[in-house]
Amino acid sequence: MSAPEAKTRRKRRLPFAAQLIIGLVAGLVLGYVARQWSVAWLGTTLEQVGTLFVQLLFLVVPFLVFTAIVASIANLRNLANAGRLVAKTLVWFAVTALIAVGIGLTIGLVTNPGEGVQLSAEAARPETTGSWTDFLTGIIPTNIADAFLNVNVLQIVFIAILVGAAAAKIGPKAEPFLKFNQSFLDLTQKALWWVIRLAPIGTAGLIGKSIYSYGWDLLEPLAVFSIDIYVGSLLVMLVVYPILLRLVAKVSPLQFFRKAWPAIQFAFVSRSSVGTMPLAQRIVVERLGVNRDYASFASPFGATTKMDGCASVYPAIAAIFVAQVYGIDLGIQDYLLIVFVSVIGSAATAGLTGATVMLTLTLSTLGLPLEGVGLLLAIDPIMDMIRTATNVAGQMVVPVLVSRSEGLLDHAVYDTAPRPLDDEPTAFASKDAADAKSAAESEAASVRDANARNKSGEPELQPVA
């Protein structure tokens, strides 16, 4: 097939973003039908489709996280300001988390979501609780295989950082390993792209499963709390982030959401920041113009620790909710503790179960009853959708802010029309390495041509090492 024919065929194909929207709408309709008319086989099918899709994602994600972080540390050697990039990333993670938790506290104090809500006597403690020791004891694996088998992302990140730092330290001796790691990363991304191409079907299954299993009835007894979480998350995503993009990065917020929307939508239905990471990283590089070497660090790191929805908005409102339900008055020191836990403590949830652990960490720090989490667990899947979408949006905003401040943002890429996601993704290799390889191949070809033309018996030319 010629290049023009292939290009025409891609134009005729339905865009990937449109496929995701169709999958979302189909899931809503099928889930409603299955629940409204008690079509058990349809509900079971939706549940199985969604479960299989998530399993496929998590089959590849551990290897992707490991190889991506190892490669990112190696690629950061190509950036003279690597230390400053890392520091600025952490600062912006903290600043946006601080703003998000402030919004959560304001909404909770204004709306009083716990007034009039009565917890049932059967409200149970969550099976997994969080504490400050979870971060310290959970970060170091007792067995490397367990970290990958149990998809403990925090432990995988820890192992990858150690391996990447060691490889960078020993220099040329590590080149064979780094080349193998890059090849493995490319293979993993290829396999993951095949999985992501199934996202429209997975989206239908995931959203249909949620509607069939939970419906929207669970929102009624906790209407104020549910609305608070959605409003708080949307304020962060649609007000705070656009302001930062416009005033700090001086780029178009509309252009950002136009290009980032597929990842945000996928995060909403999959409820997984880590599962969305490959798509988000691709968008950050190919659509938003963030430097490839920096993105290979920022995206995996952000997917495990940058959680404005789960770790800031949600625990702030939920802590106020639980305190009001049990008639406990919170003072200024308690609100400051909520802020501190939200900004610093989100790393303790990276390898665990997300927002539920973050909430129990907040409640235990404040001395509030953990039994109050029992009722919130019932509606957690519905809350988790908007929380995860906010997480992923923030994970894409911060690299844009940092790249813009360091002159690493490609405005030509950011300002142009979105690159179709239907095409095969380009490998997240170092651009400098790719350029060097291309130059070396070009030089070798020139030498071969010169030698072929050499008829005088002079010594053959040799490529420069």
C-alpha positions as CSV (number, residue, x, y, z in Angstrom):
1,M,0.0,0.0,0.0
2,S,1.4,3.4,-1.0
3,A,1.9,6.2,1.6
4,P,-1.0,8.4,0.2
5,E,-3.3,5.4,0.3
6,A,-2.3,4.6,3.9
7,K,-2.9,8.2,4.8
8,T,-6.3,8.2,3.2
9,R,-7.2,5.0,5.0
10,R,-6.3,6.6,8.3
11,K,-8.4,9.6,7.6
12,R,-11.4,7.4,6.9
13,R,-10.9,5.4,10.1
14,L,-12.9,6.6,13.1
15,P,-10.6,8.6,15.4
16,F,-9.6,6.8,18.6
17,A,-11.1,9.5,20.8
18,A,-14.5,9.1,19.1
19,Q,-14.2,5.3,19.5
20,L,-13.8,5.9,23.3
21,I,-16.9,8.1,23.4
22,I,-18.9,5.5,21.5
23,G,-17.7,2.8,24.0
24,L,-18.6,5.0,26.9
25,V,-22.2,5.7,25.6
26,A,-22.6,2.0,24.7
27,G,-21.6,1.0,28.2
28,L,-24.0,3.4,29.8
29,V,-26.9,2.2,27.7
30,L,-26.1,-1.5,28.1
31,G,-25.5,-1.1,31.8
32,Y,-28.8,0.7,32.3
33,V,-30.7,-2.0,30.3
34,A,-29.1,-4.8,32.3
35,R,-30.0,-3.1,35.6
36,Q,-33.4,-1.8,34.7
37,W,-34.7,-5.0,33.2
38,S,-32.6,-7.4,35.3
39,V,-30.8,-8.9,32.3
40,A,-28.3,-11.0,34.3
41,W,-26.4,-12.4,31.4
42,L,-25.7,-8.9,29.9
43,G,-24.6,-7.6,33.3
44,T,-22.2,-10.6,33.7
45,T,-20.9,-10.1,30.2
46,L,-20.1,-6.4,30.8
47,E,-18.4,-7.3,34.1
48,Q,-16.2,-10.0,32.5
49,V,-15.3,-7.7,29.6
50,G,-14.3,-4.9,31.9
51,T,-12.4,-7.3,34.2
52,L,-10.5,-8.9,31.3
53,F,-9.5,-5.5,30.0
54,V,-8.1,-4.4,33.3
55,Q,-6.2,-7.7,33.7
56,L,-4.6,-7.2,30.3
57,L,-3.5,-3.7,31.4
58,F,-2.0,-4.8,34.6
59,L,-0.3,-7.7,32.9
60,V,1.9,-5.2,31.1
61,V,2.0,-2.3,33.5
62,P,4.7,-3.7,36.0
63,F,7.2,-4.2,33.3
64,L,6.4,-0.9,31.7
65,V,6.9,1.0,35.0
66,F,10.2,-0.7,35.7
67,T,11.7,-0.3,32.2
68,A,10.3,3.2,31.8
69,I,11.9,4.5,35.0
70,V,15.2,2.8,34.4
71,A,15.3,4.3,30.9
72,S,14.2,7.7,32.3
73,I,17.1,7.8,34.8
74,A,19.5,6.9,32.0
75,N,18.0,9.5,29.7
76,L,18.1,12.2,32.3
77,R,21.9,12.1,31.8
78,N,21.2,13.8,28.5
79,L,19.7,16.8,30.3
80,A,22.1,19.3,31.9
81,N,19.5,20.5,34.4
82,A,18.2,17.0,35.4
83,G,18.4,17.8,39.2
84,R,16.4,21.0,38.8
85,L,13.8,19.3,36.7
86,V,13.2,16.7,39.4
87,A,13.1,19.3,42.1
88,K,10.6,21.5,40.2
89,T,8.4,18.4,39.5
90,L,8.2,17.7,43.2
91,V,7.5,21.3,44.0
92,W,4.6,21.5,41.5
93,F,3.2,18.2,42.8
94,A,3.1,19.7,46.3
95,V,1.7,23.1,45.2
96,T,-1.2,21.6,43.1
97,A,-1.9,19.1,46.0
98,L,-2.1,22.1,48.4
99,I,-4.5,23.9,46.2
100,A,-6.7,20.8,45.8
101,V,-6.9,20.1,49.5
102,G,-7.7,23.7,50.1
103,I,-10.7,23.4,47.7
104,G,-11.8,20.2,49.3
105,L,-11.8,21.7,52.8
106,T,-13.6,24.8,51.6
107,I,-16.4,22.8,50.0
108,G,-16.7,20.5,53.0
109,L,-17.0,23.4,55.4
110,V,-19.5,25.3,53.3
111,T,-21.8,22.3,52.5
112,N,-21.6,20.2,55.7
113,P,-21.9,16.9,53.9
114,G,-22.3,14.8,57.1
115,E,-25.4,16.6,58.5
116,G,-28.4,14.4,58.6
117,V,-26.5,11.2,57.6
118,Q,-26.8,8.2,59.9
119,L,-24.3,5.3,59.6
120,S,-25.8,1.8,60.0
121,A,-24.6,-0.3,62.8
122,E,-23.1,-2.7,60.3
123,A,-20.7,-0.1,58.9
124,A,-17.4,-2.0,58.8
125,R,-13.8,-0.9,58.9
126,P,-12.0,-1.2,55.6
127,E,-9.9,-4.3,55.1
128,T,-6.8,-2.2,54.3
129,T,-5.9,0.7,56.5
130,G,-3.2,3.2,56.1
131,S,-0.5,4.5,58.5
132,W,2.7,6.5,58.3
133,T,4.7,3.2,58.5
134,D,3.0,1.9,55.4
135,F,5.3,4.1,53.3
136,L,8.5,2.9,55.0
137,T,7.6,-0.8,55.3
138,G,5.9,-0.9,51.9
139,I,8.5,0.7,49.8
140,I,11.2,-2.0,50.2
141,P,10.1,-5.4,48.9
142,T,10.9,-8.6,50.8
143,N,11.0,-10.4,47.5
144,I,11.5,-8.8,44.1
145,A,9.2,-11.3,42.4
146,D,6.4,-10.5,44.8
147,A,6.6,-6.8,43.9
148,F,5.9,-7.7,40.3
149,L,3.4,-10.5,40.9
150,N,1.3,-8.3,43.3
151,V,1.7,-5.2,41.1
152,N,3.0,-3.2,44.0
153,V,3.8,-0.1,42.1
154,L,5.7,1.7,44.9
155,Q,8.1,-1.2,45.3
156,I,8.6,-1.5,41.5
157,V,9.4,2.2,41.4
158,F,11.9,1.8,44.2
159,I,13.6,-1.2,42.5
160,A,13.7,0.7,39.2
161,I,15.3,3.8,40.8
162,L,18.0,1.7,42.4
163,V,18.8,-0.2,39.2
164,G,18.7,3.0,37.0
165,A,20.9,4.9,39.4
166,A,23.4,2.1,39.6
167,A,23.5,1.8,35.8
168,A,24.1,5.5,35.5
169,K,26.8,5.4,38.1
170,I,28.9,2.6,36.5
171,G,28.8,4.3,33.1
172,P,29.8,2.5,29.9
173,K,29.8,-0.9,31.5
174,A,26.0,-0.6,31.8
175,E,25.4,0.2,28.2
176,P,24.5,-3.4,27.2
177,F,22.0,-3.5,30.0
178,L,20.5,-0.2,29.1
179,K,20.2,-1.2,25.5
180,F,18.4,-4.4,26.6
181,N,16.2,-2.3,28.9
182,Q,15.3,0.1,26.1
183,S,14.5,-2.8,23.8
184,F,12.3,-4.4,26.5
185,L,10.6,-1.0,27.0
186,D,9.8,-0.8,23.2
187,L,8.5,-4.3,23.2
188,T,6.3,-3.6,26.2
189,Q,4.9,-0.5,24.7
190,K,4.1,-2.3,21.5
191,A,2.2,-5.0,23.4
192,L,0.5,-2.3,25.5
193,W,-0.6,-0.4,22.4
194,W,-2.4,-3.5,21.2
195,V,-4.2,-3.6,24.6
196,I,-5.0,0.1,24.4
197,R,-6.5,-0.4,21.0
198,L,-9.2,-2.5,22.8
199,A,-10.0,0.4,25.1
200,P,-13.3,1.3,23.4
201,I,-14.5,-2.3,24.2
202,G,-13.0,-2.2,27.7
203,T,-14.6,1.2,28.3
204,A,-18.0,-0.2,27.4
205,G,-17.5,-3.1,29.8
206,L,-16.1,-1.0,32.7
207,I,-18.8,1.7,32.7
208,G,-21.5,-0.8,32.0
209,K,-20.3,-2.9,34.9
210,S,-20.5,0.1,37.2
211,I,-24.0,1.1,36.1
212,Y,-25.2,-2.5,36.4
213,S,-23.6,-3.2,39.8
214,Y,-24.2,0.1,41.5
215,G,-26.5,2.2,39.5
216,W,-26.9,5.8,40.8
217,D,-29.2,4.8,43.7
218,L,-26.3,4.7,46.1
219,L,-25.8,8.4,45.6
220,E,-29.2,9.4,47.1
221,P,-28.4,8.9,50.8
222,L,-25.1,10.7,50.4
223,A,-26.2,13.2,47.8
224,V,-24.3,16.2,49.3
225,F,-21.1,14.2,49.8
226,S,-21.2,12.8,46.3
227,I,-21.9,16.2,44.7
228,D,-19.1,17.7,46.8
229,I,-16.5,15.2,45.5
230,Y,-17.5,15.8,41.9
231,V,-17.6,19.6,42.2
232,G,-14.3,19.7,44.1
233,S,-12.6,17.4,41.5
234,L,-14.0,19.4,38.6
235,L,-13.0,22.7,40.1
236,V,-9.4,21.4,40.3
237,M,-9.4,19.9,36.8
238,L,-11.4,22.6,35.0
239,V,-10.5,25.8,36.9
240,V,-7.2,25.4,38.7
241,Y,-5.3,23.5,36.0
242,P,-6.4,25.9,33.2
243,I,-5.4,28.9,35.3
244,L,-1.9,27.4,35.9
245,L,-1.6,26.5,32.2
246,R,-2.6,30.1,31.1
247,L,-0.7,32.1,33.8
248,V,2.4,29.9,34.5
249,A,3.0,27.9,31.3
250,K,1.4,30.6,29.1
251,V,-0.3,28.0,26.8
252,S,-3.9,27.4,25.8
253,P,-5.9,25.4,28.3
254,L,-8.4,24.5,25.6
255,Q,-5.6,23.1,23.5
256,F,-4.5,21.0,26.5
257,F,-7.9,19.5,27.1
258,R,-8.5,19.0,23.5
259,K,-5.4,16.8,23.3
260,A,-5.4,15.3,26.8
261,W,-9.1,14.3,26.7
262,P,-8.7,10.6,25.6
263,A,-6.5,9.9,28.6
264,I,-8.8,11.8,31.0
265,Q,-11.8,9.9,29.7
266,F,-10.0,6.6,29.8
267,A,-8.9,7.3,33.5
268,F,-12.6,8.0,34.3
269,V,-13.8,4.6,33.2
270,S,-10.8,2.5,34.1
271,R,-10.3,4.1,37.6
272,S,-6.6,3.5,37.3
273,S,-3.9,6.1,37.1
274,V,-1.2,3.5,36.5
275,G,-3.3,1.8,33.9
276,T,-3.8,5.1,32.1
277,M,-0.1,6.0,32.3
278,P,1.0,4.7,28.9
279,L,-1.7,6.6,27.1
280,A,-1.0,9.7,29.2
281,Q,2.7,9.6,28.6
282,R,2.2,9.3,24.9
283,I,-0.1,12.3,24.9
284,V,2.4,14.3,27.0
285,V,5.2,13.7,24.5
286,E,3.4,13.4,21.1
287,R,0.6,15.9,21.6
288,L,1.7,18.3,24.3
289,G,5.4,18.7,23.2
290,V,7.0,17.8,26.5
291,N,10.7,16.7,26.2
292,R,10.8,12.9,25.7
293,D,13.6,12.3,28.2
294,Y,11.9,14.3,31.0
295,A,8.5,12.8,30.2
296,S,9.9,9.3,30.7
297,F,10.6,10.3,34.3
298,A,7.6,12.5,35.1
299,S,4.8,10.3,33.8
300,P,5.7,7.0,35.7
301,F,6.6,9.0,38.8
302,G,3.4,11.1,38.6
303,A,1.2,8.0,38.1
304,T,2.3,6.6,41.4
305,T,2.5,9.8,43.6
306,K,0.5,12.6,42.0
307,M,-3.1,12.2,43.2
308,D,-5.0,15.5,43.5
309,G,-8.3,13.7,43.4
310,C,-7.7,10.7,45.6
311,A,-5.2,12.2,48.0
312,S,-6.4,15.8,48.3
313,V,-10.0,16.6,47.4
314,Y,-11.5,13.3,48.6
315,P,-9.9,12.8,52.0
316,A,-10.4,16.5,52.9
317,I,-14.2,16.3,52.3
318,A,-14.5,12.8,53.7
319,A,-12.7,13.7,56.9
320,I,-15.2,16.6,57.5
321,F,-18.1,14.2,56.6
322,V,-17.0,11.5,59.1
323,A,-16.4,14.1,61.9
324,Q,-19.9,15.6,61.4
325,V,-21.5,12.2,61.3
326,Y,-20.0,11.3,64.7
327,G,-20.5,14.8,66.2
328,I,-16.8,15.5,66.5
329,D,-15.7,19.2,66.2
330,L,-12.5,19.8,64.2
331,G,-10.2,22.7,65.1
332,I,-7.7,24.6,63.1
333,Q,-4.9,22.2,64.0
334,D,-7.0,19.3,62.6
335,Y,-7.5,21.1,59.3
336,L,-3.7,21.8,59.1
337,L,-3.1,18.1,59.7
338,I,-5.5,17.3,56.8
339,V,-3.4,19.6,54.6
340,F,-0.2,18.1,55.7
341,V,-1.3,14.5,55.2
342,S,-2.7,15.3,51.8
343,V,0.4,17.0,50.5
344,I,3.0,14.7,52.0
345,G,1.2,11.4,52.7
346,S,0.0,10.5,49.2
347,A,3.2,8.5,48.6
348,A,2.0,6.1,51.4
349,T,-0.8,5.0,49.1
350,A,1.1,4.4,45.9
351,G,1.6,0.7,46.4
352,L,-1.7,0.1,48.1
353,T,-5.4,0.6,47.3
354,G,-5.6,4.3,46.5
355,A,-8.1,6.7,48.1
356,T,-9.5,4.3,50.7
357,V,-6.0,3.9,52.3
358,M,-5.4,7.6,52.0
359,L,-8.7,8.3,53.8
360,T,-7.9,5.9,56.6
361,L,-4.5,7.5,56.9
362,T,-6.1,10.9,57.3
363,L,-8.8,9.6,59.8
364,S,-6.2,7.8,61.9
365,T,-4.0,10.9,62.0
366,L,-6.9,13.0,63.2
367,G,-8.1,10.3,65.6
368,L,-11.5,10.0,63.9
369,P,-13.4,6.7,63.9
370,L,-12.5,4.4,61.0
371,E,-16.0,2.9,61.1
372,G,-17.1,6.0,59.3
373,V,-15.4,4.7,56.1
374,G,-17.9,1.7,55.9
375,L,-20.7,3.6,54.3
376,L,-18.3,5.5,52.0
377,L,-17.0,2.2,50.6
378,A,-20.4,1.5,49.1
379,I,-20.2,4.4,46.7
380,D,-16.4,4.4,46.3
381,P,-16.4,3.1,42.7
382,I,-18.6,6.0,41.6
383,M,-16.4,8.5,43.4
384,D,-13.3,6.9,42.1
385,M,-14.1,7.8,38.5
386,I,-13.9,11.5,38.9
387,R,-11.0,11.2,41.4
388,T,-8.9,9.3,38.9
389,A,-9.7,11.6,36.0
390,T,-8.5,14.5,38.1
391,N,-5.3,12.6,39.1
392,V,-4.4,11.9,35.5
393,A,-5.2,15.5,34.3
394,G,-2.8,16.7,37.0
395,Q,-0.2,14.2,36.0
396,M,-0.2,15.7,32.5
397,V,-0.4,19.4,33.6
398,V,2.8,19.3,35.8
399,P,5.2,18.1,33.0
400,V,3.9,21.0,30.8
401,L,4.4,23.5,33.6
402,V,8.0,22.3,34.3
403,S,8.9,21.9,30.7
404,R,7.8,25.4,29.9
405,S,9.8,26.9,32.8
406,E,13.0,25.0,31.6
407,G,12.5,25.8,27.9
408,L,11.9,22.1,27.0
409,L,8.3,22.5,25.7
410,D,7.9,22.2,22.0
411,H,5.3,24.9,21.2
412,A,5.1,23.8,17.6
413,V,3.8,20.4,18.8
414,Y,1.6,21.9,21.5
415,D,-0.1,24.4,19.3
416,T,-0.8,22.2,16.3
417,A,-3.8,19.9,15.7
418,P,-3.7,16.7,17.8
419,R,-1.7,13.9,16.4
420,P,-4.0,10.9,15.7
421,L,-3.7,8.2,18.4
422,D,-4.6,5.6,15.8
423,D,-1.0,5.6,14.6
424,E,1.6,3.4,16.1
425,P,3.3,5.2,19.0
426,T,6.9,6.2,18.7
427,A,9.3,4.7,21.2
428,F,10.0,6.7,24.3
429,A,13.7,6.6,23.6
430,S,16.1,9.5,24.1
431,K,15.8,11.9,21.2
432,D,19.5,12.6,21.4
433,A,20.3,8.9,21.2
434,A,18.0,8.5,18.2
435,D,19.7,11.4,16.5
436,A,23.1,10.0,17.2
437,K,22.1,6.6,15.9
438,S,20.7,8.3,12.7
439,A,23.9,10.3,12.2
440,A,26.1,7.2,12.7
441,E,24.0,5.3,10.1
442,S,24.2,8.2,7.7
443,E,28.0,8.4,8.1
444,A,28.4,4.7,7.6
445,A,26.3,4.8,4.4
446,S,28.5,7.7,3.1
447,V,31.6,5.7,3.8
448,R,30.2,2.7,1.9
449,D,29.4,4.9,-1.0
450,A,32.8,6.5,-1.1
451,N,34.5,3.1,-1.0
452,A,32.3,1.8,-3.8
453,R,33.4,4.7,-5.9
454,N,37.1,4.3,-5.0
455,K,38.7,2.7,-8.0
456,S,42.3,3.8,-7.4
457,G,43.3,1.1,-4.9
458,E,43.7,3.6,-2.1
459,P,43.0,2.3,1.4
460,E,39.3,2.1,2.2
461,L,37.8,4.9,4.4
462,Q,36.7,3.9,7.9
463,P,33.8,5.4,9.8
464,V,34.8,7.7,12.7
465,A,34.3,5.9,16.1
